[in-house]
Amino acid sequence: MMICTLNPDSRILIASGDSLLLDLLCEAIQLGGAEAIRAGSIQDALLMLKRKSIHAVVADSKMMDGSGVDLIRRIRSQGILIPGALMMGRDPEPAELALLSGDAEVVFRKPFGIDDFLAGLREMLDQQLPGLRFQAPLRPKGSARSAQWANRVVFDK
């Protein structure tokens, strides 16, 4: 497996109530070369946003204190215009609604692979924050399919 590299200047906030998923994704981001910021809840995520400069947020669709969509909407309502990605189950309808409504730039449907996760983050950061564009291979050979809706990508296995 070839790990997709991220810009080493990127700081990505991962919000999930699932500590195993949080550990795995934070480790993957670090393997990709970027800094991962952990948040176990929406409140934790909002605190991290006040303390650190964050370039993107990845939020689980269901957390104890709300949803990933709630988190992204709260971030944007504060005038923080960073790209947002959601992690959702297999049901395509909520994923499509999140994309079409503009609540997320990327949706990762569970289960997804680490290489697809990093490639999706890389594409989102390159599109939304061109100043952080990083010149390295974008997508490992043989990575999963993607479908596009209005320049937004949904990755699944």
N, C-alpha and C positions, 0 to 999 in steps of 0.2 A: 504494500500500500504506500503510495506517495502522498505526503501531506501537502495540501494546498497552503502556500505561505500567505500570511497577512502582513500588512504594513506594521513594522515594529513600533511605530508611533501610535497605533490604534489602541484605544481603550474601549472595551466592549462590556456592557453591563448585562449579566445573565440573571434573570429573575425567575425562580421556580421554588415551589414548596417541597419539591422532591429532591432531597439532599443527594441521593445517588446520581440523578440526572445533572444536578448542579455541579457536582464534583467532576463528572465525566466531561461536560461541556467546557468548564473552566480549564481543565487540563488540556483539552483539544485546542482551545484558543491559544494557550501558552505554547503548545507544541507547534502551532502555526506561526508563532513569533510575536503575537500581540499580547497586551495585558488584559486579563479577565478580572472583572469586578463582580463579586458575588452578592446576591440579595435573595433572602428566603421568603420575602413577602413584598407587597406593593409599598408598604411603609418603609421597609429597608431600602428598597430601590429609590424612592423619593429622597431619602436621606443621603444616599450615595451620590445622587445627582447634585445635591447641594454642596457636597464635600469635594467632588472630583470633576474634572473635565472629562466628559464621556462622549464618544463619537457615535455610538449606536447602542440600541437596547434589543435584547432578545428575551421575550417573555412567554412563560407557559400560559396556555389558554385558561387553566384553572388553578387558582391559588386560594389559600384560606381566606384572604381578605379581599378577594375580587378576581377579575380576569385579566389576562394579558392585554386585551383591548382596553379595559378600564385604565390600566397603567399607561399605555401609550397615549390615550386621550388626555389623561391628567398631565402627562409630561408636556404635550403640545399645548394644552390650555394655559400652561405657565410660560408659553413663548419659547420653549426649548424645542428647536426644530431639528432633531436628530432622527436618522432613519430607525424604523422599528420593524422587528420580525416577530412572528408568533409561532409557537410550537403547538400544534393541534392534533387531535385524533384523526382517524381515517375518514370521518364524515366530510365529504367535499363541500357541502352547502355553507357551513360557517366559514370555511377557508375562503371560498369565493366571495362571500359577503364582506369579509374583512379586507380583502384585496380591492374589491370594487368600490367600497365605501371610503377607501384611502386610509383606513386605520392601520394598515401595515404595508410595508414595501415587499416583504417576503413572508411566506408561510412555509414552515417545515412540517410536513405531515408525519406523525409517528407511525412506525419506526423509520428513522432515517439514519444514514451512515455518516460517520465523522467526516470523511472526505467531501461528501455532498454538503454537509453543514458548513464546513470551512469555505468551500467554493461559493456557496450561496451568500455567506457573509461578505466574502471578497467582492462578488458582483454588486451587492447592495452598497457597500462602501465606495466602490469605484464609481457607481452611477450617481449616488447621492452626495458624495463628498470627493469630487475630483482632485482636490488639493492633497488628499491622502492616497492618491493612486500609487500603487507599488508595482514596479516592473519586475515581475517574476512569473513563472508559469501559473496560469489561472486555474485550470481544471485538470485533475489527474485523468489519464487515459482510462476509458471504461467506466466513467462515473455515471450515476443514475440519470434517468430521463428528467426533463423539466418541461413544464407547460407554462406559457406566458399569457398573462392578462394585463394589458396596458403597461408594459415594461416592468411588470412584477412577476416574480418567479415562485412557483410552488415546487418544492422538491419532495419526492417520496421514493421509496424503494420499488 
